Amino acid sequence: MPRRLATAALITTVATLPACTPENPKPPPFTPTTPATSTTPTPANPSQQAGTAAVAAYRRYIEVTDAMMASGGTDVKDLPAVSTGVDLRASQVEAENFRGRKIKAIGTTDVIWAKPVKLGAVTAGKVTTATVQACYDTSKTQVVDSTGKSVRVPGTPTRWLDNRDLQLIEGSWKVVKGMNQGAQC
């Protein structure tokens, strides 16, 4: 039965084409009524998606750590959402240090650029590890004590080259470890 319907549709389509006659030796070209291109979206490249998501997660990580430092180490609730493992513990120790020394940050870190520099293999259609390298500037931030006096050691760099390893854990990218160094990036 379905084959008969397809045959009937083909006959109907051919029957509606203009015929060649002596008055009309060349009919206009046939234009189908359905679009020639598919509207099905092309699947995105898993590596490109992972790189973009890892960079966004890194930027969020910087925002959360900035908020922790601005609070004097008391706003730590979002740290587990952006980091885990060694890096989470390092951020918690830094928060303890801020609380103990009664210091806080004023201003925010400016991420000048960030890019994925290494992505893990695609497994089951997903990339689950990434390394993000970034350049950030802290020249517009200050760490001050309870009297408002800067505690920044003279000569401390204000430009940093940061390398962070991230992992996709239960659908969220989190920083697992990393290291930064003063650099003119």
N, C-alpha and C positions, 0 to 999 in steps of 0.2 A: 504494500500500500504506500509507504513513504516514497518508493521509487517512482510510482505513478504520479504522485504529486510533484516531484522534482521534474519529471518529464513534461507534465502539463505546464509548469511554470516556465520551462525553457521554450516550449512551443509558443506560449503566450508572448514571451519576450521577443522571439524571432518574428512573430506575426506582426508586432507593432513597429518593427524597423521599417523605415521608408524603403520602397522598392526602387530598383534602377529601371528607368524607362528611357526611351529616346529623348524625351524632353528634359529628363533629369538623369544624365549618365553617371553622375557621382553624387550620391546622397551625402548629407552632412555626417560627420563621424558620430558613432554611437557614444553617448555619455551615460555611464551607469548612474543609477539613482542613489546608490550607496557609496559612501566615501571609500576611496582606495586605501587610505591609511587606517591603521588600527588605533582605537582610542585606549587600548590597554597600556597602562603606564609601563615604561621600561624599568625593570628592577634596578635599584641603585647598587652601586659597587659597595660591598660590605666593608672593604678597607677604607674607602673614602668616608663612609658613614661613621665608622669607628674613629677615624682621625678627627673629624668634626666634633663628634660627641666628647672625645677625650679632651680636646682643647676647651670646649665649653665647660667641662667638669673642672679643669684646671683653673679657669677664670673664676668659677664659683668657689673653689677652694681658697683662692686669694681673698675673695670677698669675706668668706667666713672667718679666716684667720685675722683679717683686718678688724672685723667686728669683735673678735675675742680680745685683741690687743687694745682696741678703743675702750672696751669695758673694764680694762684693768685685770683681765683674766677671769672675769666672772661669767661672761656669756660664752659658755662652752657647749650648749645644747646641740648646736648644729655640727660640731666637729665630727661625730661619728657618721654623719650623712655624707661627708666629703672626703674622709680619710679612714684608714684602717691600719692595723698592724703597727709596724715600727713608726710610721709617720703619725698615726693617731696618738701614740704614746709620747712622741716628741712634742706634739702640739699641746698635749695635756701638761707635760712638764713645763713648757713655756708659760702656760696659763698659771700654773702654780708659782712660777718665778715672778710673774707680773703681780699676782696677789700678794706674795710674800714681801716683795720690794715696794709695794704700793705705787706702782708705775702704770702708765697708760699711754697709748699712742694717740696722737692727734693727726688727722689727715688720712689719706688712703693711698695705697700702693697703685702706681700707674703701670699697668702691663702694656709695654710698648709693642711687643709682638709675641706671639706664641704659635708654635707649629708642632705637628706630630713628626718625630724624627725616626721612630721605629714602631712598627705595628706587628703584633703576633700573627700567626698563621690563621687563615680562615678555617674554622672547624664548625661543622653543622650550620654553615651560612653566617657565622658570626666571628668577629675578632674579639678576643677577651683580654688582651694585654696591649698596652701602648706606652711609649715614652714621649713625653712632651718636653720640648725645650722652649724656654721663654726668656725674654729680656724684660726686666722691670726696673722701675725707678722709684726710689724712696726719698728723693730730694724735697718733696713737699710734705713729708711726714716728720714728726718729732715724737720721741718718747720722753715723757716728762715725769717727774716725781710728784708727790702730793702738793708741793709748793708751786708747781708749774715750771720748775727748772729743768732744762734739757739734761738728760743722762747719756746722750750720745757721746761716745768716746771720740775725741778729735782724730780725724783721719779715717773714720769709718766710711767705706764706699757708699755711694748712693745709687749706683747702677750695679745690677746683679744679673748674672747668667744663671738661670735655674734649670735643672734637669730633674723631672719627676716621672717616676714609673707609676702607671695607673692600671687598675684591674677592673673589669666588668664583673660586679658582684650583685647577684639577684636583680639584674636590670639597671644598676646604677654604677657609673664610673666613679672610682674612688682612688685617691692618691695612696700608694702603699709605702713608698720610700722616695727619697730624693736628696739632692744636695745643691746648694747654690754657692756661687763664688763671685766676689767683686770683679767686674769686668766692664770694659767700655764696649757695650754691645749696641 
